[in-house]
């Protein structure tokens, strides 16, 4: 087979044309999708959920591990999570930044003994848009 038989009239191989056309279609599809999402896509606001995932007895009290999940499509910053209960003073923890669909972890130290995870109530007080 002659090298010239596998080329178009302008001197480029047919495979190069096929790959170029497929690449152009993929790039055009991505740009179309991104443009549509930018104009018409709806992004859910941050949907924050704070849960206690562990309780460890330590010297002088109990350490409660807290997981903060953002189930929304937008990020949140400066999130304040408060722990309240009947037999300990109010505690507060701040998370600097939680991206969309992400999880961050922290902990509360509650002094004294006899505090269980069932005694602790968590409240997410608010956030700001980053």
Backbone as a chain_set.jsonl record, in Angstrom:
{"seq": "XXXXXXXXXXXXXXXXXXXXXXXXXXXXXXXXXXXXXXXXXXXXXXXXXXXXXXXXXXXXXXXXXXXXXXXXXXXXXXXXXXXXXXXXXXXXXXXXXXXXXXXXXXXXXXXXXXXXXXXXXXXXXXXXXX", "coords": {"N": [[0.85, -1.169, 0.0], [0.596, 2.132, -0.837], [1.858, 5.122, 0.625], [0.583, 7.487, -0.074], [-1.939, 6.674, -0.802], [-3.438, 6.469, 1.519], [-4.143, 8.978, 2.325], [-5.947, 12.113, 2.423], [-6.884, 14.575, -0.061], [-5.517, 16.893, 0.719], [-3.231, 16.051, 1.956], [-3.291, 15.003, 4.552], [-3.61, 12.279, 6.855], [-6.406, 9.979, 6.967], [-7.164, 9.03, 9.502], [-6.299, 11.077, 11.178], [-8.107, 13.106, 10.538], [-10.492, 11.914, 11.405], [-10.077, 11.649, 14.205], [-9.791, 14.357, 14.835], [-12.362, 15.394, 14.206], [-13.974, 13.952, 16.033], [-12.891, 14.897, 18.445], [-13.541, 17.622, 18.269], [-16.343, 17.448, 18.399], [-16.682, 16.435, 21.008], [-15.568, 18.538, 22.567], [-17.311, 20.643, 21.844], [-19.704, 19.591, 22.856], [-19.158, 19.573, 25.644], [-18.799, 22.327, 26.138], [-21.372, 23.24, 25.462], [-22.932, 21.939, 27.438], [-21.831, 23.092, 29.824], [-22.438, 25.783, 29.392], [-25.257, 25.682, 29.365], [-25.763, 24.805, 32.015], [-24.722, 26.979, 33.41], [-26.478, 29.02, 32.684], [-29.13, 28.037, 33.103], [-29.125, 26.099, 35.077], [-29.994, 24.905, 38.314], [-28.786, 25.523, 41.457], [-28.694, 24.004, 44.53], [-28.99, 25.48, 47.751], [-26.587, 25.506, 50.537], [-26.975, 22.596, 52.474], [-26.887, 21.77, 55.52], [-25.872, 19.39, 57.929], [-25.371, 18.383, 61.169], [-23.91, 15.865, 63.101], [-23.33, 13.573, 65.817], [-20.644, 11.46, 65.925], [-19.037, 9.937, 67.524], [-18.199, 9.205, 70.954], [-15.895, 9.751, 73.383], [-14.491, 8.853, 76.425], [-12.431, 10.871, 78.279], [-9.701, 12.179, 80.244], [-11.082, 14.178, 82.645], [-13.498, 14.625, 81.354], [-15.766, 14.249, 78.571], [-15.196, 13.579, 75.176], [-16.719, 14.56, 72.311], [-17.099, 13.564, 69.079], [-17.806, 15.316, 66.138], [-19.543, 15.396, 63.09], [-19.878, 17.326, 60.254], [-21.907, 17.689, 57.582], [-22.318, 18.751, 54.25], [-24.889, 18.743, 52.183], [-25.769, 20.149, 50.061], [-25.593, 22.013, 46.898], [-23.995, 24.227, 46.91], [-21.191, 25.872, 48.426], [-20.365, 26.493, 51.916], [-19.418, 28.834, 54.443], [-17.788, 29.774, 57.525], [-19.351, 28.341, 59.487], [-21.416, 27.841, 62.245], [-21.75, 25.629, 64.854], [-23.672, 24.496, 67.499], [-23.685, 22.97, 70.693], [-25.98, 21.777, 72.968], [-27.421, 20.987, 76.154], [-28.901, 19.485, 79.115], [-27.303, 19.048, 81.36], [-24.828, 20.339, 81.114], [-22.826, 23.228, 80.231], [-23.546, 25.448, 77.459], [-21.943, 24.779, 74.372], [-19.775, 25.635, 71.626], [-18.726, 25.372, 68.251], [-16.748, 26.239, 65.427], [-16.687, 25.961, 61.928], [-14.55, 26.62, 59.327], [-14.867, 26.374, 56.493], [-16.913, 24.573, 54.267], [-17.084, 22.674, 51.522], [-19.356, 22.035, 48.727], [-21.267, 19.047, 48.917], [-19.561, 17.781, 50.787], [-17.701, 16.683, 53.708], [-16.847, 17.613, 57.001], [-14.951, 17.405, 60.023], [-15.019, 17.729, 63.593], [-14.693, 18.419, 67.153], [-16.253, 18.418, 70.403], [-15.454, 19.205, 73.723], [-16.665, 18.172, 76.68], [-16.868, 18.917, 79.984], [-16.728, 16.972, 83.007], [-18.502, 14.029, 84.192], [-20.76, 11.448, 83.085], [-22.18, 12.37, 80.883], [-23.803, 11.594, 77.966], [-24.072, 10.712, 74.444], [-26.747, 10.875, 73.815], [-27.627, 12.906, 75.44], [-26.809, 15.228, 74.274], [-27.559, 17.876, 72.12], [-27.355, 19.014, 68.839], [-27.055, 22.001, 66.964], [-27.146, 23.75, 63.961], [-26.287, 26.947, 63.422], [-25.888, 28.88, 61.425], [-24.452, 30.252, 58.375], [-22.136, 31.752, 56.027], [-21.941, 32.895, 52.636], [-19.206, 31.859, 50.732]], "CA": [[0.0, 0.0, 0.0], [1.362, 3.357, -0.976], [1.567, 6.11, 1.672], [-0.32, 8.498, -0.62], [-3.284, 6.12, -0.928], [-4.114, 6.575, 2.797], [-4.256, 10.397, 2.64], [-6.901, 12.92, 1.665], [-6.277, 15.398, -1.096], [-4.638, 17.932, 1.274], [-2.025, 15.453, 2.492], [-3.444, 14.545, 5.937], [-4.179, 10.931, 6.929], [-7.827, 9.904, 7.313], [-7.278, 8.865, 10.95], [-6.148, 12.395, 11.784], [-9.388, 13.791, 10.344], [-11.504, 11.282, 12.266], [-9.79, 12.05, 15.581], [-10.073, 15.788, 14.938], [-13.821, 15.603, 14.219], [-14.482, 13.441, 17.309], [-12.459, 15.846, 19.483], [-14.348, 18.84, 18.133], [-17.689, 17.138, 18.89], [-16.603, 16.332, 22.47], [-15.379, 19.887, 23.106], [-18.561, 21.376, 21.644], [-20.675, 19.051, 23.808], [-18.813, 20.058, 26.984], [-19.111, 23.755, 26.188], [-22.831, 23.374, 25.472], [-23.394, 21.543, 28.763], [-21.439, 24.099, 30.802], [-23.229, 26.982, 29.135], [-26.63, 25.431, 29.81], [-25.766, 24.788, 33.48], [-24.481, 28.34, 33.893], [-27.651, 29.854, 32.441], [-30.408, 27.492, 33.537], [-28.973, 25.114, 36.151], [-30.361, 25.341, 39.653], [-27.889, 25.028, 42.49], [-29.331, 24.009, 45.844], [-28.163, 26.139, 48.765], [-25.994, 24.557, 51.466], [-27.87, 21.803, 53.311], [-25.913, 21.365, 56.535], [-26.343, 18.456, 58.946], [-24.353, 18.068, 62.175], [-24.21, 14.647, 63.846], [-22.286, 13.064, 66.708], [-20.25, 10.146, 65.41], [-18.358, 9.155, 68.556], [-18.062, 9.802, 72.284], [-14.751, 9.127, 74.035], [-14.192, 9.319, 77.778], [-11.048, 11.305, 78.449], [-9.485, 12.736, 81.569], [-11.778, 15.43, 82.899], [-14.771, 14.792, 80.663], [-16.088, 13.416, 77.415], [-14.909, 14.197, 73.886], [-17.732, 14.171, 71.33], [-16.725, 13.812, 67.693], [-18.909, 15.88, 65.366], [-19.408, 15.392, 61.634], [-20.713, 18.327, 59.59], [-22.072, 17.326, 56.176], [-22.997, 19.701, 53.374], [-25.537, 17.972, 51.119], [-26.216, 21.083, 49.034], [-24.755, 22.234, 45.72], [-23.162, 25.404, 47.117], [-20.317, 25.811, 49.59], [-20.716, 27.338, 53.057], [-18.254, 29.263, 55.218], [-18.029, 30.274, 58.882], [-20.51, 27.631, 60.018], [-21.422, 27.734, 63.695], [-22.505, 24.495, 65.378], [-23.819, 24.639, 68.938], [-24.1, 21.796, 71.455], [-26.708, 22.133, 74.176], [-27.908, 19.873, 76.959], [-29.404, 19.898, 80.421], [-26.332, 18.934, 82.44], [-23.539, 20.949, 80.773], [-23.022, 24.551, 79.617], [-23.579, 25.542, 75.993], [-20.64, 24.727, 73.691], [-19.861, 26.09, 70.245], [-17.573, 25.085, 67.4], [-16.867, 26.9, 64.118], [-16.021, 25.358, 60.782], [-14.205, 27.708, 58.412], [-15.344, 26.221, 55.113], [-17.364, 23.234, 53.886], [-17.483, 22.672, 50.112], [-20.576, 21.296, 48.42], [-21.19, 17.58, 48.984], [-18.348, 17.441, 51.523], [-17.823, 16.401, 55.137], [-15.777, 18.107, 57.859], [-15.068, 16.846, 61.361], [-14.515, 18.494, 64.72], [-15.018, 17.776, 68.428], [-16.593, 19.18, 71.592], [-15.002, 18.642, 74.992], [-17.627, 18.51, 77.734], [-16.279, 18.582, 81.272], [-17.547, 16.198, 83.929], [-18.838, 12.666, 83.767], [-22.187, 11.159, 83.003], [-22.803, 12.958, 79.697], [-23.798, 10.656, 76.842], [-24.435, 11.309, 73.152], [-28.192, 11.145, 73.823], [-27.853, 14.146, 76.193], [-26.289, 16.368, 73.506], [-28.32, 18.283, 70.94], [-26.559, 19.875, 67.965], [-27.803, 22.972, 66.164], [-26.37, 24.551, 63.021], [-26.876, 28.28, 63.557], [-25.859, 29.674, 60.205], [-23.251, 30.243, 57.543], [-22.056, 32.83, 55.05], [-21.495, 32.446, 51.322], [-17.775, 32.182, 50.594]], "C": [[0.897, 1.234, 0.0], [0.928, 4.349, 0.105], [0.578, 7.153, 1.179], [-1.745, 7.98, -0.737], [-4.089, 6.309, 0.345], [-4.302, 8.038, 3.217], [-5.371, 11.032, 1.819], [-6.149, 13.798, 0.69], [-5.333, 16.473, -0.538], [-3.411, 17.356, 1.969], [-2.131, 14.989, 3.931], [-4.064, 13.149, 5.939], [-5.64, 10.962, 7.383], [-8.023, 9.77, 8.817], [-7.163, 10.206, 11.669], [-7.436, 13.196, 11.656], [-10.465, 13.219, 11.273], [-11.306, 11.703, 13.722], [-10.1, 13.528, 15.782], [-11.562, 16.083, 15.023], [-14.409, 15.128, 15.545], [-14.111, 14.388, 18.448], [-13.28, 17.125, 19.444], [-15.767, 18.62, 18.663], [-17.698, 17.065, 20.411], [-16.459, 17.712, 23.092], [-16.65, 20.719, 22.97], [-19.635, 20.897, 22.615], [-20.416, 19.554, 25.223], [-19.145, 21.536, 27.129], [-20.609, 24.009, 26.225], [-23.388, 23.038, 26.846], [-23.064, 22.598, 29.81], [-22.214, 25.399, 30.628], [-24.658, 26.837, 29.609], [-26.707, 25.466, 31.34], [-25.567, 26.194, 34.049], [-25.721, 29.209, 33.758], [-28.913, 29.337, 33.126], [-30.318, 26.508, 34.696], [-29.33, 25.705, 37.502], [-29.411, 24.704, 40.655], [-28.601, 25.132, 43.835], [-28.417, 24.71, 46.838], [-27.547, 25.101, 49.699], [-27.054, 23.894, 52.34], [-26.994, 21.132, 54.362], [-26.556, 20.479, 57.598], [-25.182, 18.129, 59.872], [-24.805, 16.849, 62.961], [-23.033, 14.305, 64.75], [-21.924, 11.677, 66.213], [-19.457, 9.321, 66.417], [-18.345, 9.939, 69.864], [-16.96, 9.042, 73.002], [-14.568, 9.728, 75.421], [-12.71, 9.647, 77.856], [-10.905, 11.884, 79.856], [-10.19, 14.08, 81.69], [-13.095, 15.597, 82.165], [-14.974, 13.812, 79.525], [-15.824, 14.217, 76.145], [-15.913, 13.663, 72.876], [-17.256, 14.556, 69.935], [-17.943, 14.238, 66.894], [-18.573, 15.818, 63.878], [-20.387, 16.412, 61.072], [-20.733, 18.002, 58.102], [-22.803, 18.434, 55.437], [-23.562, 18.911, 52.201], [-26.043, 18.86, 49.994], [-25.21, 21.229, 47.905], [-23.837, 23.445, 45.856], [-22.342, 25.237, 48.389], [-20.834, 26.737, 50.689], [-19.436, 27.667, 53.817], [-18.713, 29.771, 56.582], [-19.281, 29.66, 59.501], [-20.364, 27.509, 61.528], [-22.323, 26.573, 64.102], [-22.49, 24.61, 66.897], [-24.269, 23.317, 69.539], [-24.773, 22.274, 72.731], [-27.165, 20.861, 74.871], [-28.321, 20.372, 78.323], [-28.336, 19.894, 81.503], [-24.924, 19.406, 82.051], [-23.8, 22.305, 80.13], [-22.955, 24.472, 78.083], [-22.155, 25.551, 75.437], [-20.83, 25.119, 72.232], [-18.578, 25.735, 69.507], [-17.827, 25.75, 66.047], [-16.071, 26.132, 63.08], [-15.782, 26.47, 59.772], [-14.885, 27.578, 57.057], [-15.761, 24.773, 54.885], [-17.81, 23.301, 52.431], [-18.791, 21.909, 49.905], [-20.295, 19.802, 48.431], [-19.927, 17.103, 49.696], [-18.663, 17.224, 52.999], [-16.61, 16.984, 55.852], [-16.031, 17.564, 59.265], [-14.451, 17.779, 62.395], [-14.89, 17.767, 65.994], [-15.366, 18.813, 69.481], [-16.016, 18.462, 72.794], [-15.985, 19.116, 76.048], [-17.065, 17.994, 79.053], [-17.269, 17.802, 82.122], [-17.858, 14.818, 83.372], [-20.351, 12.512, 83.688], [-22.899, 11.795, 81.828], [-22.681, 11.952, 78.554], [-24.216, 11.378, 75.563], [-25.925, 11.632, 73.096], [-28.53, 12.446, 74.553], [-27.485, 15.397, 75.407], [-27.172, 16.618, 72.293], [-27.469, 19.263, 70.14], [-27.468, 20.756, 67.132], [-26.826, 23.684, 65.239], [-27.027, 25.924, 62.987], [-26.838, 29.101, 62.275], [-24.526, 29.562, 59.493], [-23.249, 31.5, 56.689], [-21.621, 32.216, 53.713], [-20.03, 32.82, 51.151], [-17.514, 33.081, 49.402]], "O": [[1.849, 1.325, 0.776], [-0.25, 4.403, 0.458], [-0.207, 7.661, 1.98], [-2.679, 8.781, -0.769], [-5.319, 6.312, 0.283], [-4.598, 8.295, 4.384], [-5.703, 10.594, 0.717], [-4.92, 13.764, 0.627], [-4.436, 16.923, -1.251], [-2.619, 18.117, 2.525], [-1.111, 14.602, 4.5], [-4.941, 12.859, 5.125], [-6.053, 11.871, 8.102], [-8.966, 10.346, 9.361], [-7.854, 10.441, 12.66], [-7.813, 13.901, 12.593], [-11.252, 13.966, 11.853], [-12.267, 12.073, 14.396], [-10.631, 13.901, 16.827], [-11.985, 16.923, 15.817], [-15.249, 15.814, 16.127], [-14.935, 14.651, 19.324], [-13.669, 17.647, 20.489], [-16.332, 19.506, 19.305], [-18.62, 17.577, 21.046], [-17.161, 18.028, 24.053], [-17.022, 21.43, 23.903], [-20.397, 21.707, 23.142], [-21.355, 19.922, 25.929], [-19.713, 21.948, 28.14], [-21.069, 24.897, 26.943], [-24.229, 23.77, 27.369], [-23.929, 22.965, 30.605], [-22.597, 26.037, 31.609], [-25.218, 27.766, 30.192], [-27.611, 26.086, 31.9], [-26.178, 26.551, 35.056], [-25.991, 30.044, 34.622], [-29.684, 30.126, 33.673], [-31.348, 26.12, 35.247], [-29.01, 26.857, 37.797], [-29.256, 23.483, 40.687], [-29.054, 26.206, 44.229], [-27.197, 24.551, 46.776], [-27.939, 23.934, 49.662], [-27.929, 24.569, 52.882], [-26.431, 20.063, 54.127], [-27.639, 20.776, 58.101], [-24.137, 17.656, 59.427], [-25.94, 16.794, 63.434], [-21.895, 14.691, 64.488], [-22.791, 10.812, 66.092], [-19.227, 8.133, 66.195], [-18.462, 11.165, 69.878], [-17.067, 7.833, 73.21], [-14.497, 10.947, 75.579], [-11.852, 8.821, 77.545], [-11.896, 12.053, 80.566], [-9.92, 15.006, 80.925], [-13.757, 16.62, 82.334], [-14.431, 12.707, 79.517], [-16.184, 15.391, 76.054], [-15.959, 12.461, 72.613], [-17.036, 15.733, 69.648], [-18.992, 13.598, 66.962], [-17.461, 16.146, 63.465], [-21.58, 16.37, 61.373], [-19.696, 18.036, 57.44], [-23.784, 18.987, 55.935], [-22.818, 18.462, 51.33], [-26.683, 18.37, 49.064], [-24.123, 20.652, 47.941], [-22.983, 23.665, 44.998], [-22.755, 24.541, 49.317], [-21.629, 27.642, 50.436], [-18.491, 26.879, 53.833], [-19.87, 30.147, 56.766], [-20.161, 30.375, 59.981], [-19.309, 27.118, 62.027], [-23.5, 26.532, 63.746], [-21.437, 24.796, 67.507], [-25.119, 22.624, 68.979], [-24.212, 23.072, 73.481], [-27.279, 19.802, 74.255], [-28.119, 21.54, 78.655], [-28.437, 20.652, 82.468], [-23.936, 18.92, 82.603], [-24.864, 22.522, 79.549], [-22.38, 23.544, 77.513], [-21.276, 26.237, 75.959], [-21.913, 24.953, 71.671], [-17.485, 25.792, 70.071], [-18.963, 25.818, 65.579], [-14.938, 25.713, 63.319], [-16.714, 27.185, 59.402], [-15.419, 28.555, 56.53], [-15.042, 23.85, 55.268], [-18.826, 23.931, 52.135], [-19.267, 21.222, 50.808], [-19.229, 19.351, 48.011], [-19.294, 16.138, 49.266], [-19.755, 17.544, 53.47], [-15.483, 16.866, 55.372], [-17.171, 17.3, 59.646], [-13.502, 18.511, 62.117], [-15.354, 16.628, 65.945], [-14.854, 19.932, 69.467], [-16.084, 17.236, 72.876], [-16.125, 20.316, 76.284], [-16.82, 16.799, 79.218], [-18.483, 17.948, 81.981], [-17.52, 14.492, 82.234], [-21.107, 13.354, 84.171], [-24.129, 11.763, 81.779], [-21.58, 11.513, 78.22], [-24.66, 12.525, 75.607], [-26.326, 12.566, 72.402], [-29.589, 13.029, 74.321], [-27.811, 16.508, 75.824], [-27.492, 15.7, 71.538], [-26.928, 20.222, 70.69], [-28.515, 20.318, 66.655], [-25.788, 24.17, 65.689], [-28.18, 26.059, 62.576], [-27.706, 29.95, 62.074], [-23.607, 28.877, 59.942], [-24.242, 32.225, 56.635], [-21.008, 31.149, 53.679], [-19.648, 33.965, 51.396], [-16.367, 33.447, 49.144]]}, "num_chains": 1, "name": "protein.A"}
